[in-house]
Amino acid sequence: KAGVTQTPRYLIKTRGQQVTLSCSPISGHRSVSWYQQTPGQGLQFLFEYFSETQRNKGNFPGRFSGRQFSNSRSEMNVSTLELGDSALYLCASSLVGQGVDEQFFGPGTRLTVL
Amino acid sequence: AQSVAQPEDQVNVAEGNPLTVKCTYSVSGNPYLFWYVQYPNRGLQFLLKYITGDNLVKGSYGFEAEFNKSQTSFHLKKPSALVSDSALYFCAVRDVGNDYKLSFGAGTTVTVRA
């Protein structure tokens, strides 16, 4: 069974631009979560989607948004990029989320904002 | 509010010695507890989880963890560490009483020297 895939793996953008990251969950998984990982802040939860609905949201500004499609694939968008948005963005999928099932993580997208 | 604390930023052990990575948590309801490991330039990998039942849970790669409700701890252990265990370890808790939100600790870097 294929794992969680994220595209692109690396991105370089400049301040003020916007970016869209993509995540394909493991087949059959309906929950997709997004995390931001930085050396200073660690792993921070962005949001979780289940059946195309946002179920939980972390403490990030409105510039960070996401969506989930009917095939459970998910995209994350960051508008008006800031230098502090440079980070590794991780996507994780699980069967139903919010419960006992563990999350399976993708390799991440490394975003660098110049 | 919920939180996860990993009191040690780094743990250094010699190969063959026991390895312990500490984790304490604070939740409003019952916790679902997880351990993940991250190797350089990779996403997180699931190691083990505690949901209910036996306080000692066994996971991948010879790791185990003990749930201690009175001390609100979930320490990760391995009887005999390997050099290949060198990685970044994250403890995570899902708070059943708080909309199942998932929080990660700051991570502990484990270095096993030959």
Interface residues (C-beta under 8 A of the other chain):
Chain A: V4 S33 Y35 G42 L43 F45 N56 L90 A92 G97 Q98 G99 V100 E102 Q103 F104 F105 G106 P107 G108
Chain B: Y32 F34 Y36 N41 R42 G43 L44 Q45 F46 K49 I51 F90 R94 D99 Y100 K101 L102 S103 F104 G105 A106 G107
